[in-house]
Amino acid sequence: MNTRGFVRKTRQREVILHVLRSTKSHPTADWVYQEVRKEMPNVSLGTIYRNLRTLTEMGEALELSYGSTYSRFDGNPENHYHFVCEACGEVIDLDIPVIAQLEANVSVQAKVEVTHHRLEFYGRCEHCKQTDSQQEAN
């Protein structure tokens, strides 16, 4: 960022954002790196990490951090919810309305200003449930 708070538009950032927005898989930085290298073979992993950080700071992408494991990235910066499979780690967007009233309730109860919230659901995805059922049948 320069002294005026303006972030220069770069080709690397454009390609990274395109990669993020063209998948629903909530990829890791390593996956993004492999995809970007198809178009920009000389890009470094450090460049990917720096640009992912910049994109999240700009509000163009979301970083989904799950404790001590690696982060996943989402090209959809709009407030929405996710389901995380505890078996395979898949992260799925949920098409359910955002509970805006929840933020208002928290603001009033805790006397704070809520700017956003994150809500995730955990369990087993359809594929892992089927795998479990097949293993139980054997």
HELIX and SHEET records of a PDB file:
HELIX    1   1 ARG A   11  ARG A   21  1                                  11    
HELIX    2   2 ALA A   29  GLU A   39  1                                  11    
HELIX    3   3 LEU A   45  MET A   58  1                                  14    
HELIX    4   4 ALA A  100  ALA A  110  1                                  11    
HELIX    5   5 GLU A  126  ALA A  137  1                                  12    
SHEET    1   A 2 LEU A  62  LEU A  64  0                                        
SHEET    2   A 2 ARG A  72  ASP A  74 -1                                        
SHEET    1   B 3 VAL A  91  LEU A  94  0                                        
SHEET    2   B 3 TYR A  81  CYS A  85 -1                                        
SHEET    3   B 3 GLU A 120  GLY A 123  1                                        
END                                                                             
